[in-house]
Amino acid sequence: MPRQCSYPNVHLPAVKPYYSQSMEKGIQIRLAKQKDAETIREIYNHEVRNSTATFDLVERTTEEQEEWLTERSGAFSVLVAEMSNKILGFASLSPYKSRAAYRTTVEDSIYINEEFRNQGIAGELLFHLLEVAKSSGFHAVIARIGGANEASIALHQRFDFEIVGTEKEIGRKFGKWQDVVVMQRIINAGGPEPK
């Protein structure tokens, strides 16, 4: 069952294809559909096996990926970057913490198929993901970046995220202790105070 939340379902308004300078073809950013679950799983599981972008140690099954996608409907959205019916990457908003006072804060995640990195796709996904977060009424977006991923840190800095701390040796992967850099961006800063 989709998670119930106090935010309306998100409909991404007028997201038009964009054209990357490094690629001659248009890339569309759109809301993910259930049929995208297997490709999202393949992209994610590659990171489970090969990087510290995720601290998961066990690959997701098809059923787990479908459930994950179902839980991220409404305000907790998943976007995909697609070109010629091929998904190049995805980005998601997830609840930051389960306690009620955190409900206006979300955590972002971005994963790109390794064949299509360094072509501006992550930036396009993050731009649209922040628009979804803002239109859904969220106040803060947190990025938790593991394993000294300088590219992800730089990406988030370009979108006005600030480093607010480092969790030292919080995870262990590939036989090494891994730090997590915590970044934050306040959105809807001029909005009304919560009731």
Number of C-alpha atoms within 10 A of each C-alpha: 7 12 11 11 12 10 15 12 13 16 15 16 10 7 12 11 15 13 14 14 10 9 11 8 13 15 23 20 24 21 20 22 14 12 9 17 19 15 18 25 21 17 18 23 19 14 21 19 14 11 16 22 20 19 18 16 15 9 16 16 13 15 12 13 21 19 15 16 22 19 17 18 21 19 25 24 25 27 22 27 23 19 14 9 9 12 20 22 24 29 23 23 24 18 18 17 13 8 8 7 8 13 17 18 22 22 19 23 19 22 23 22 18 12 8 13 13 12 13 15 26 22 17 17 26 21 12 17 26 19 14 22 26 17 18 20 17 20 20 21 23 24 23 21 25 24 20 14 15 12 11 19 20 12 15 22 15 11 13 13 19 17 17 11 12 15 14 11 13 12 16 14 15 11 6 10 12 19 20 22 20 18 21 22 21 16 18 14 12 8 9 7 6 6 3
